[in-house]
Amino acid sequence: MKINIILAGVGGQGILSIAAILDTAALQKNLYVKQSEVHGMSQRGGAVESHVRISDKPIFSDLIPSGKADLIIALEPMELLRYLPFLKKEGWLVSDSNPFDNIAHYPDLKGVLSEIETHKNHIILDALNTAKKIGNSKAANMVLLGASIGILPFTEAVVLAAIKKLFSKKGERIIKLNTAAFLKGVEYSKK
């Protein structure tokens, strides 16, 4: 078993929280995991990416080669487009439908989403507003993680345990919020 996941977004959207949850879940299942991350000017809305590689055999590089990503999860649709060359032919794209409009000439959103839709295996959902309805827009990352559950090598219970472990120091309210957002994404994935 091996899965290569690219996480893409903008500073402050929770890319690294998703990576930490995936890492924690992998370690709970006694799997090997390698992760790398690049922080752009994250306090100014810069690009953030993370490569997460999970396997039942040793992994020798933390970077995913072009054409080898099984899954790209993006909290920002234009950021997803940057990583398309990494996607396997039968790989999956999971993206929020909402842009993080932080540049003067953001491309036409319909065009960006249409490009994502040209790929057979894609999920585009309104994670931002789903998270807002749950109680905090910052939980959009957990909505997307939940929507990816059918592609991940973990059960819901394993991911929920990782969420609880990761957010345990932030208190029960934060655990409940992130759990609810994750489960809303899982619900979406079953449609």
N, C-alpha and C positions, 0 to 999 in steps of 0.2 A: 504494500500500500504506500502510495506517495501522492501528495497533493501540493501544488504550488499556488500560492494566493498572493495577489497584489492588492494592496489597499491604497486608495488614492483620495485626495481631498485637499482641503485648505486648512491652514493652521487654526486650531481651536475646535475643529469638528469632531474630534475623538478617534482619529485614525489609530493613534498609538494605544488607545484603550482597547480597540478591537484586536490589535496585534497581541496585547498582553493577555486578553481572554483566550485567544487561540493558543498562545504559548502555554498558558496554565492548563487548558483542556488537554493539550497534547501530553504534557508532563503527567497529568492525572491518569492518562491511559498508557503510561510508560512508553511513549513514542519519542522518537528523535525530533528535535525542532531546531531550526536556524532562522534567525530574523535579522534583517537589516532595515535601517530607516534613514530617510533623508528629510531634514527639516529645512524648508525654505525660510523666507522671512515670515515665519509663522505668526508673529505678533502683528504683522501688516497684511495678513491674508495671503501669505505665500504658500506655494505648493508643499504638500507633505505626502510622502509615499513610504510604504513599508512593504518589504518582501517577506513572506512567511512561508517556510518550507517545512512540511511535516511528513515523516516517513517511519516505517517500521524497521528501516535499515539506516546505518549511519549516513549523514549528509555532509558533503565536503565543502560546499560553498553556500553562502547565505544569499547569493544573488540568483535570480531566476533568469535563465537565458531567453533570448527572443524565441517566440513560438512554443514556449513550454508552460505558460501559466494556465492552470485549470480553471481559475476563477479570478475575476477582477471585481472588487467591491469598491464603489465610488460614492462618496458623499457629495460629489459635485460632478455633473455630467460632462463638462468640458475636460475636466481632469481625467476622466475615464478615457477619453479619446487619445490622450497622450500615450497610453499604455497598450493600445490595441496591437502594436507589433509583437507584444509579449504573449498574446493569447494563442492557445492551441486552436486548431481548426474546430474542434468540438467543445471548446471551452465556454464558460458561462460569464455573462456580464450582469451585474446587479448594481443598479444606480438609483439614487434619488432623482426625482424629476425636477427639482428646484435648483436653479443656479445660485452660486455665490457670486453675485454681480459686483466684483471688486476691480474691474478694469473698465476704462472708458469705452472701449469698442468691443464689448462682449458679443460673440457671434450670435446669430439668430438662434434662439433656443429650439425652435421647431426643427431647424436643420441639424442641430447637435443631437437631439433626441431621435430624429430620423436615421442618422448615421448609426446610432446604437441599435435601432430596430432592424437594420439590415442584417444583423447577426442572428442566426436562428435561435440560439440559446441566450435569451435576455429576460431580465425582470427590471422593469422601471416602475417605481412606485413613489407616492408622495410621502416619503418618510418624515420630512420636516413637519408637515401639518399633522401627521399621525402622532408624532412625538409631542407636539404642542397640545393636542387634545388629551394626551395622557398626563401632561403636567409640566413638561419642559422640553423645548425644542432641541436642547443638547443631547437628548436621548435618541435622536434620529439615527445615530450610528448603531444603536442596539436594534432598532427596527430593521435596518438593512442586514445586520448579522442574522437576525431571526429569519428574514426572507431567504437567506442563503442556506438554511439548515439542511435542505435536501441535497446539497452539493458537498457539504462538509462531512468529514469522517467521524462525526460525533453525534451522539443522541442529544435530544433537548436537555435531558437531566445532567449530562456532563457539562454542557455549556452553562446551564443555570448554576451549577456548583462553582464553575470558574468565575461567573459574574459575582456571585456571593463572596467568594474569596477575594477577588480584586477590589471590590467596593466595601469590604467589611470595615475598614477604618473610617469610612465616610458616613457610616450610620445606616440604620434600618430604612429610613426614608429614601435614601439614594439607592439602596439595594432594591427596594420595592419598585421604584420608578424605572430602573434599568431592566428589571425582570419583566415588568408590564410591557415595556417597549419591545423587548426581545420576543415575548409571547405574541404580541400583535403582529410582528414580522413573520413569525412561524405560522400564524393564522393566515396571513396573506399568501405564504408559500403553498399552502394546501389548496388554494383556489386554483 
